Amino acid sequence: MHSISISEAIAEYVCSITFEKLPLEAVEAAKKSFLDTLGVILAASSLGEGCRYFVELVLEGNGREESTVLGFNKRVPCVMAAFANGSMSHALDYDDVYDEARVHPSAAVVPAALAISEVLGKVSGKRLLTAIAVGNDLVCRLGLSLKVDASEYGWFTPPIFGAFGATVAASYLLGLNKKQILNALSLTLCQVACTTEVINSPISDIRAIRDAFSAKAGVISALLAYKGIRGSVQPMEGEGGLFASFFRGQYDPSIILKGLGEIFYGPKVSYKLWPACRGTHSYIQAALELRKECEFSLEDVEEIRLIINSLNLMLCEPLEAKRRPENAINAKFSLPFVVATALVHGNVKLEHFRSTSLKDERVLALADKVVYEANDSKDLTEGTVEIKIKKKRLIKTINFPLGHPNNPTRLEDLITKFKECAQYAVNPISFENLKKIVELILELEQLDDIKTLTDLFNQNG
């Protein structure tokens, strides 16, 4: 595989993979990511902020009834379904994440794969699971391959790499050959562009809905390649390819190529049990454990000190603004707010990011007591919380937050999360159908036609 280009290796991998070649752990990871992503999309259908405008635009456009817009009991043209569902998949920042590369693999991959599966018809659960496994694997590999912090060049990588994952997932489902997959990757290269400006404005919705563009790009690229559009030979590593143009060649090709088609990164993905930026989770867990283990009154708290690494400074700065987040997405990226929420409520849930909750006086009073101290650690998963109460300090350090492969989420917890998220769907799903949906996903490789599953989302509760 090393004798051919990276682009060719990826294309060969995608067109030659089969369900039977997937390790069992990759299959189970794909099921979990599928279940988890569907759930957070359903919740975002009513709770998401910017995504509602995407969905409105899609539903107003009508068109052929091909693929499902989750939560709305509607089918729309395939490309637009990927667009609408992609706008919701990350809207609540509750989707899965690969901690080591700071990418969200399923956010674009699942909407793209689901949309293509429905429009094709008679797509089996095995094929859909394979598409998700391949797409998520590529997103993780691309993210991990970088030798430099892409933000130094102004690029925000999760939706960029997500678009390529969506492309290979859609390409696999369409049965594209090697040349067609290269063409699809080339078409995606023409469409991806997400800069760090999305994280610089506290009022912007774009950070939350960016995967709409990635999912749509993946579907459009694969469909156009299927129709015969010709692209470049080396869209990934060429002189004007992804890595040269976006990252100045600062990447390790061996990470992309090593074990490609044999080792899958899906099982290394983390699942969130708290709907906030992944960088906050160690601190949320530390706060919750201190609350449970130590008896103290919140009124007696004098100071809450957070020990953070330089990469998480954005979660605390500017401090006064972080203590008073203006909207849900800012609250999810505020350590003072989420730590205070955890201590006050004993959990951090979707309801805690409603507009009324952002004005909770008990939470805000505690957030005012949060300070932070930066260290030189490069460990993205570690977090320490110190609570000063009168003459003593309570200290808790979390090395791997819940959901990390080293501290995995139980399947039962993911099922509970899915059901809780589904309760927020704009169009309710009946208890009986929710039960059937979970059962079908857990045994998805037995399903002959994915439409059997999606039909359950399109019935009135």
N, C-alpha and C positions, 0 to 999 in steps of 0.2 A: 504493500500500500504506500510505502514511502517513496517508491519510484515514480508515482504520479503526483499531480498537483493536489493541493488541499481541496480545491473546488471539485476536482474529479473524484477524489476520495469520498467526499460527502455525497456526491451524486450517486456514485456506485453503491455506497452504503444504503442509501434511501431506496434505490430501486431493487436491491437484492435482499433486503431484510424481510423476514416472515415472522409471524407470531410464534412459530415453533422454535425460532432462534432466540427468543427473549428468555432471559433467566426468570425464574418464578418471582424473585423479589422485584424485578422491573415491571412485571405484570401487576403485582399487588400495589406497587407505587403508582402506576398509571390509574388504577381504579380509585385510589385514595385522592389523587389530584383531580380526577374527573368529578367525583362526588363533592369534594371540597369547593371546587370552582363553580359548579352549578349552584351550590348553596349560597355562596357570596354574591353571585349574580342575582339570584332571587331576592335577597335582602336589599341589594342596591336598587332594585326596580322601584322601591318606594323611598329608601333612605338616601340614595346617592344624590349629590348636589348637581354637578355639571352634566351628568349622564342623562338626566331627564330630557334635555334639549336634543341630544342625539337620538334618543328613542322617539321623541315627538316628530323629528324630521323624517325618520325612517317610516314611521307609521302613517304619516301624512302622504308619503309618496306612493303608498299602495304597491301595485305591481303583482307579479305572479307569486302565488303562495307556495314557496319552496322550503324555507327553513324557519325554525322557531325563534321568536324573540321571547326569551325566558321571562316569565312573570306577567306576561301580557295576553296570553292565549291568542297569539297572532302568528301567522306565517307570512314571510315577506321574501323578496328575492334573496338568494343565497348570500351575495356580497354584502347586502345591507343588514342581514341578520348577523353576520360576523362583525360588522361595524357597530351595531346596537349592543350586542352582547359583550363585545370588546370594550365598549365605553363603561360597562357596569362591572367588569371582572375585577378591576383594581380600584373602583370608585370608593370603596370603604377601607382600603388597605388591609384587607382581611384574607387575601389570597396567599398561596404558598410562596416560598422564597428559598433560594439556594444561598445560605449564609456566606459561604466562602467566596462567592463571586458577586454577591449583592445584586442578584437578578431575580425576577419573578417569572419563572418559566411557563406556568400554565395560563397566565393572564391573556396572552394572545393565542397560544397554541390551542387551547380547548375551544374557544369561540370559532376559530377557523376550522378545526377538525369537525366540530359538530355541524356547522353550516354545510360543509361539503358532503358530509355523510348523508344528511337529509335530502339534499337535492339529487344526489346520485341514486338513492333508493337501494334497498336490499344490501346495504352495507352491514356486515356482521359486527358483533361486539369485538371479535378478535381483531378485525382490521382497524376499528376505531382505537382500541387499546394500543395497537402497534404504532399507529400514527402519533398518539399522545406520547408514548415512550420515546419515539425517535425525535419528535419535536422538542420535548423537554430536555432530552439528552444533549442536543445540539446547542440549545440556549445556554445550558450550564458550561459546556466545553468552551464556547466562545467567550463567555464571561471570565472563566478561569484562566484563559490563555493570555490575557493582557498582562504586560509587565509594568504598566504605568497606570496611575489613576487617571481615567479618561476625562475627568472633570478639569484636569489641567489644560486640556485642549478644547474645553467647552462642550463636551458631549455627555449626554445622559444615557447610559447604556441599556437599562432594562428594556425600553421599548424598541431600541435598535436591534438588539440580539433577539428579542421576542418576535420581531417580524420575520427573521430568518427561520426561527423555529416553526412559526406558523406556515411558512412557505413549504418547508420539507414535509410537514404533516399533511398539508393539502395535496402536495405533489404525490406523496405515497398513496393517498386514497384515490387519486385520479389515475394511478398506474402509469405515471410518466416514466419515460426511459431516461437514460443517463444524460443525453444531450438536452432533452426537454427540461430536466431538473436544473442543469446549468443555465438554461435560458430563464427559468423561473427565478433563480437566485440573482441573475443579472437584473431582472425587472424589479425585484425587491430593492436592490442597491439603488435604483433610480428613485425610490419612494421614501426611504428611511431618512429621517432627520429629526432628532430631538435633542435640543441643547440644554445646558444647565440653567438657562433662563427660567425653566419651569420651576426651579426650586428657589429662585431669587425673589419672587413676588408673593407676598403673603395672601393676596386676594385672588390669585390665579386658580382656575379649576383644572388647568391642563395637566398638572401632575397626576391628578386622579383619573383622568379619562384617556390618557395617552395611548393605551393599548387598543382603543378603537381603530386607530390608524394602522397599527401593526397587524391586527387580525385581518383587516380589510386588504392591506397590501399583500399579505400571504395568500389570500384567496384569489385576488385579481391576478397576481403573478402566475400562480399555478394554472388558472383557467386560460390565460393568454398564451402561456407556454404550450398548453394542450392544443390550442388552436393553431399554433405554428410560429409565433413570434420568435425571432432569433436574437440571442443576447451575446455576451462575451464569453471567452473561453475560461478566464480566471477572475470571476467576480469577487472572490474572497481575497486572493493574494496578489492579484495583478498590479501593475504600476499605478493604475487608477482604481484599484479594488478597495474593498472595505478597510482592510488593515492599513494600507498605505495612506489612503485619503483621510480616514478618521483618526487613526492612532499612530501615524508616522512610523509604521512598521514595528512598533514596540509590542510584540506578542511572541508567544512560544508555540510554533506549529505542532510540536510533539504532543502537547496537551490535547489538541484537537484530534490528532491522528491515533494516538496510542490506545489500543483496545477498542477502536471504533467498530461497533457492531458486535462486540463481545462483552465489554464492560459498559454499564449504563449508569448515568448519574441521577436518574429519577429517585432511586432509593435514598439519596443523600439530601433530598429536599426537606425543608422544615415546614411544618403546618402550624398555623397560628390559632391560638385559643383566645387571644385578645386582639380586638380590631384596631390596631395601632401600628405605627412604624416598627419594623422588626428590631431596630436599635433600642427601642424602649423596653423590650420584653424582659431582659435580665433584671431591670430595675423594678418593673411591675412585680415580677415573681419575688424579688428580694423584699419588697414592701409588704406583699401579701404574707410571706412567711414570717416576717417580724411581727406583723399584726396578729398572726395566729399563735406564735410561740411566746410572745412577751406581753404581759399585762400592762397596759398603759392607757392613759386618757389622751385623746387628741388635743384637748385643751392644755395639757402639760407639755406638749412638744414645743421646744424652743427653736430648733433648727433641724433641717433635713439636708444633709450634705451628700451629693452624688459624686462619686469618683468616676470620671469618664475619660475615654481616649479622644485624641484629636479629631478622629473621624466622626465622632458623635457631638462635636461642639454645636453643630447646626440644630441639635435638639434642645439646646439651652440658651442659644444666643439669637437675638438680643434678649436678655433675661426678663426684662419687664414685659416685653411683648409675649414671651412664652408663658408668662404667668397669667396672661389674659388673652388667650387665643380668640381670634375673631370668627372663625368658622370651624367646621368639623375637621377638615383636612389639616388645618394648623394645629388643632388640639391633638390630633394623632401624632404630630411631629413635635410635641411639647413634653419634655420630661417632667417639668414642674406640674403640669396639669394631670398627666396620667398617673404619676406616683401619688399625688394628692387624692385622685379619684380612687385608686386602689386602697389607700388607707381609710378613706371615709366610707366607701361602700363595700369593701371586702371583695371587690371584683372590678373588672373593666369590661363593660359590655356595650353592645351597639347603642343602647338607650342613653348611655352616658355622653354621647356626642351629639345629641339633639340640641337645638338652639337654646332651649330652656336649661338644659344641663350645663351648658357653657357658662351660665350665670349663677350656678349653685354657690351660694355664699360660703358654705362649709368647705367646699373644695378650693375656692379661690383664697380663702383665709389661710389654708394650709399651703397652697402653692406659693404664697408670699414668703413662706419660711424656707423655701427650697433655695439652696446655693449649690455651686458645683466647683469641682477641682479637677483640672485636666492633668493627665499623666502621659507618658510616652508609649504606653502600651499600643500594640497594633492588633490586639485580640478583639475582634468585632463582637464576640458573643459574651464577653465578660462584663459584669456590672456590679458595683458596690453601692449600697445605701447605708448611711450612718444617720441615726436619729438621736439627737441630743435631748434628753429629758432631765431637767434639773441637774444633778451632779453625775449622771451616768450617760454613757453612749451605747446604743444598740447598733450592732454592725452585722450586715449580712452580705456575702459575696456569692453571686451566681456565675458559674463558669460556662454552663450551657443551659440556656433557657428552655422551658418546656416546649416540645415540638422539634427540637434539634435531634438528629439521628443518635446523638449520645445521651439524649434525654427524651425519648420518643413519645409522641402523642398516642394514646390508646385508640384503637379503632372505634370503641364505644363512644369516646369523646368526640371523634369526628362525626359520627352518626348523630349525636346529640346536637352538635354545632349545625349540621346540615338542617335538621328539623327546626331548630330555633331560627335560623336564617330564613327558611321557607315560610315562616309565619308572617314575614314582612312582605311577601309577594303582593304586587298590586292586585292580581287576580288570585284569590286563595286556592290552594291545592288541598283537596280533602285528605283526612287522616289516612283513609284506605289507600289512596293513590301515593301518598308519601311513603307509606310502608312498602308498597309495590316497587316504587322507584329505588329505594334503598336496596331491596332484595335483588332487583335486576342488575344494579350496578355492581354489587358484591359478587355476582355470578355472570358478569358481562360477557365473558368468553363463551357462554352457552347461548347467547342471543343471536338469532339468525338475521334480524333486521332491526337496526337501531331505532327505526320509526315506532316500534312497539313501545320503546321507552319514551320517546319525545311526545307521543300521543297523550301520555299521562299528564304532561305539563300543559296540554291544551284543552283539558276538560275543566268545566266549571266546578269549583269546590262546593 
